[in-house]
């Protein structure tokens, strides 16, 4: 075995070394020192990793592969890894007040290790060139995520959310593995490039196509659970409600972003000869996800469940970029994920802050009159919600525009129809996002939330997210970089 191949996997190697450093710091420190050392041991390597991905990796590595093509790294995987790393950094920053609580502080090291472990699994997912490697990366990301969901194990909702997540993750993994077995049984290989060549050959002569379609359906169903697309979404609301708020934010952005990128890569690189079959499956799932999630979001009174249905709807919008199956579609997908990270994490940072200062409640009515007592938080929450709704001039409007354009470029009647339905649902989503704005600015409360100060880490997380909401839409260099990185 040539161990020099690990040098081609520097982002993953840096994460493994970070895990080791955090583990040692966690083992040999006690009390309050443990928390501070863990923070230093985490932020330093992750910032270096982000710089390595953005600046060093493109210059020296370019497009590389390792272990016989099971692992590959190119410009598009480099870009999505940068986005996922940025999202993980924001999550760790906004987690600081929660991790400082007396009941969580002693386990801060474990929390950071689990976050980095899931990030490592996501890296392996997006860089896999083989279905077996992809499945291993998916499990590397899913199992630690289940531990994060159940991190507040003494709270009933957290334990229940963790149990539901691990059960559905187990079944979805089994369904996916069943689909992969159909694919392997049809073509006799698990390497992406070889699978596509043999599918193209079989499709030309109409041989093995039913079994391949069956494998595609099972594989898509398994990954649909990870993306919480309708009708595979039933676990989402309970899991989001039960998980600690920082974990809910991490689950909603990074996990969803990695799964969406991997799904598009596999559909385009592997199942391109079967496009006529999976594009109609996508049409149905997108319309159901956006419409049903919006209708259920209107009924929610608990904010984390509200954001769960919002994330299901956002997953439907992300899938619009997959319809185009082009360079524009890949660029639109990565840009949407980047904007979704900053907007969604801004919302969850505010939710976490209010939760810590309001006895742990996340009910919508507790935000009544928030503008009167905490106007800055209410204003930043409004900006983030407007971005999620796609209101100009915020970045969310541009991200929706690009995914709509990518879908419309497919050119068929059904693609235009799906885009039309998505546009109508954008109006519906604006209504339910404005329900929170109405609570903060218009409704009054007999027992309003008291005025409180946020710590420096929370302010840093909000500043980073707000800057992204405002600047990502007007700085064209961001989209240009993603477009240049997305050649397929």
Phi, psi and omega in degrees: 000134180268101183288348176295343178296336179295338178292341176280353184244046186300320177302317179291321179297318179298320178295319179297316178297322177297319177301317180296316180297314180297320179298316180293319177297321180291326183285323190256009176237159182225162173061217183291334178298326181302314182297314183293320179293322179296319179298313180296317182292341181266309186298319181302303179297324181290322175295318177297319179299317179298317178295321180297316181294318186284324190243315187277313185301315180296330183285315189262332185260321182058242178247118185228162174219160181211159177055051174068024180093002177290334179236137175217155178219123178225192186296321182289319177293326176298317180295314182291328176294323176297318180295316180295321178295317177300316178298318179296322177298315179298319179298315180294324178294312182288345179282347190304312179299318179295317181290347179273352179296150185300326183277350182247335189306318184292342180253017183299322179298318179296320179300313181296319179299320180292321178298314181293324178297317178294322179296321177298317177297321178295321177300318180292325177300309187285341181257008183283142174243016185212141182298326179293316177298320178298316181295319178296318177297321178297317179290325176298329178275327187282317185294311175298328178296323177297321176296322179293320180299321181266022186296320174276068191294340180276355176263134185302314184296324180292315178297319179294317179297319178296320180295316180294322180294314184290327179293311180293324177296322179295312181295319180294322177295321178295318178297316179297315180296325176297317178295320178297324179294325175297317180297315180295320179295333181277319188247345175077017178206160179243359179283133185307309184298316181293321179299316181297318180298318182285327175296318178299320179294313181294322180295328180295322183254011177057038180249140178064007185295317179302317179293323178294320178295321177298316177297320178297317181296315179294320179296314179297322179296317179298318180284336176297328175297317181295325180274354184054045174277146174292134010261028182253031193252001194296337181281342196295309187297314181294321180291316179296321181291321184281329183291152170304145187304317176300324179291321177301317177298317180296318180295325186282335185251300187290313181299316180293321181296316179295317180295320180295317179296316181296320180297315180295318179301315183288319179298320183279318185277332186251312188257021178304321179294345180253024184304322183298340179269311187281342180291326177288326174298319178296317180305312183296314183295320181296311181298315180296316184297311183292315186288308183295318180297319179296318181294321180285329180297325181300329186276351189280141176246349179254128193293325181289325173291322175302313181289336176296312179289330173298319181292327176296316177297317179296325176297323175297318177296320179300321181293342175301326181293334182287332183302319182295327179050049184217180177296321176298320179295317179295317178297318179296320179297312181293322179294319179298317179298316180300312180294322179296324178301308185291319182291312183292321180291331174297317179297313183289333175294317177294316179300316180296320180295314179296320179299317181291336183251012183222034175071021176085006181276144177233024179286147184295326183294340178290348178269001178299126179074018181300327181297331181290326185256328181223072187296327182292316178298318180297320180295315180293323176297320180296316178301315182295318180294321177297323178293317177298326180283343179088030180274130177290154008261025186282163188299330180300328177295317181292322180296319177294321179301317183291321179289325175297315180295320180297319179291318182294332180292347176297326167091352182273165178299317183292327175296316177297321180296316179296319178297320178298315178298319179296321178296318177298318180292336175298323176294319178297317180295325176300322179299311185283335172292326179289342175298322178289318178299319178299318179297320184286325190254332188249314183289152178245163182222141175288336180230072186292160177296132182290160175288134180214161178258142176267152180282171187295327180292320176296317178297322178296314180298316179294323179295316180297314182293317180295319177300319178295318180300320184277318191269328184298334180279334184255343178271096185295339181298332179297308180292324178300318178296316180293322179295318179294332181277348192259016177301130187246000000 
